[in-house]
Structure formats: C-alpha cells, structure tokens
C-alpha cells in the first residue's frame, strides 16, 4: 500500500500538518471525503469517522511480516514484503542445530538468525560470490569457528546487538571503505575492517587503475579517524589502484 506510514500516522494521531501529507495522497483523501483541512497560515489535515472505517486494518498491514498474513487481511499487494529478505550465511562453525558448511559451494538462507556463540568470529562479506566460495578465504583468518555473512539490510539491522568479534571484508576501493565507515562502523564501532598486511603490494601488482578512477570523484575526500583505515585510504590514493573482493577467491 502506497503511503502506508503516512496513513498509519494519520490514523494514530487523528491529524497531521498539511506539509506532512504527500500531494497525491492529500488529493485522494479529499476526493474520498475522509479528511478536512483546518487553519489558514498553519494548515492541518484532520481525519473523520469514515477514515477509520476505510483504514481499519492498517495496523495489521503495517505489522504483517509475510505475504500469507497479508492474504488473510485481503491482498498480498497491500505492502511490499520480500520473502527472500533474511540472512545468507556460510562458514565453518555450528549454530544451534546447524553445522556449516551444509554443502560445498553453497549458501544457507535463514529467515531469522539463531543465537551465535560469542566464540565464533563473524566475517561480513560485501560480495555474494565470496560467500559461496568462503572456504578459500579461511586462510586469511586465524580462528577455526568462523561464520561468514553476506551484507544486506537484514544484517545491518542486527549489527548493534552482536557481541562477537566481527570483521568487515570489503572491496579494497574507496567505495568499499565508505560503506564500512558509513554503514557498518556507525552501527557497531567494535567492527574492524579487514586489511591484509601486504595490501600496498597487492594493489601495486594486481589492482585496477580504472576501478580507482571510477570511484575517485565521489570519494576523493574520504577520511577516517582510525589510523589503519586512513592508511588504507592513503595507500589506495598512492597506488591509484583498487582490488575487488572476488580477487581473493583465486589468490
């Protein structure tokens, strides 16, 4: 349902400032006789009794987490729900009754993530192919209990609640560093960025200048207060090269 959040606020508060209602929604509500406009200099939109009748199920729609729930309300298209939204994982560890890896060159999808023992190292991967072939990345980490997770919106929501040691493994380019700083670190400042000791040599010998130039204009002023991350940024600028994460699969 378009404008779901605005309609929900309108029902809960019984009124909203005129400027808070998108013009198309405002026109629709006027035409259907569900609101009235009050005030002059500071206009407000006030709902009437018919509004509550028309939108009697809006809370149920907002709280629905599956298409089956929406079908019980009346229409699976009332709200966008993505059945494939969840956690994509791989690794060498045990999560409750799940032992990873399940099958070679495969990824496990879970709608909800089970409890993760704090002795398991979590490595968040930026690219899906690295998750599929994560066994080729094990040599970069000293722990045996490792859970690899693909970075998506589901993971971002739980980062602040995780107490494990967490490493973010990104592309070694300015865009990847920006994602780490602005999407990962801001949610949990204990998460470290994976930076190989020989990253300058890797960039010089295997990096792409075209990839560096692709990101330069947008991220040329990128900086970090973290010394190691700032050094990586300076190294990328120094070599004028970048390496995508997939390179490490076949290293």
Secondary structure, DSSP 8 states (H G I E B T S, - for coil): -TTHHHHHHHHHHSEEEGGGS-HHHHHHHHHTT-EEEE-SSS-EEEE-HHHHHHTTTHHHHHH--SHHHHHHHT-TTSS---TT-SEEEEEEEEETTEEE-SSTT--EEESS-----TTSEEEEESSHHHHHTGGGGGGG-S-SSEEEEE-SHHHHHHGGG--S-EEEE--BSHHHHHHIIIIIITT-TT-EE---TTHHHHHHHH-BHHHHHHHHHHHTT---SSHHHHHHHHHHHHHT-BB-GGGGG--
